[in-house]
Amino acid sequence: CTQDEDGPLADTLRAIAAGEHLTTIAFSEAGTRSHFWAQLSMATADGNTITIDADKSWVTAAAHADSYVTAVRAPGATDPLVTELYLVDSGTPGIEIQGPFDGLGMRGNGSSPVRFNGVEIDLDRRLGDPAGGFGVMMSATKDETILPNAAPMMMPTARSSTLPRMMNCRNSFSMSASPWIR
């Protein structure tokens, strides 16, 4: 990040690092077909104030989080990959948890859709450089999200001698033994 070491954002980041503040990501949006990096939502700028209007479809621990790392299309951008990330306190007016997740998938993680309706925050709540959210999202999620999800697609191209060895190990194989699970 390019922020100063003092101020409300720095204080929040220190609290997160100390385990005193729970934050979660608010990336995924309805209408993006699970492409969490493509943002339909918009941020608008007015001086040093950013206004966020977004419908996030899958926010883990939404009702328990102290803040959300929220991805939105950068102010004035037309390309959904030109994004910015903002750290938004969960008590900011205009944030509405829409109820529990209602769809296929995990249910025990407290995920919920969350609406950001005219949420106003200071520009200094941006994480990273202007229009740099896409790069931050990709660097932060590549090992934990992309690699495990890509493994099944790589299976058909694996050498035929590898698959029988993997099948013989199925009783001792654990996801926690995988190099991308920490």
PyMOL commands that set and color helices and strands:
alter all, ss='L'
color gray80, all
select helices_A, chain A and resi 8-17+123-125+133-157+162-168+175-177
alter helices_A, ss='H'
color red, helices_A
select strands_A, chain A and resi 23-26+42-46+49-59+67-73+83-89+95-97+112-122+126-127
alter strands_A, ss='S'
color yellow, strands_A
deselect
rebuild
show_as cartoon
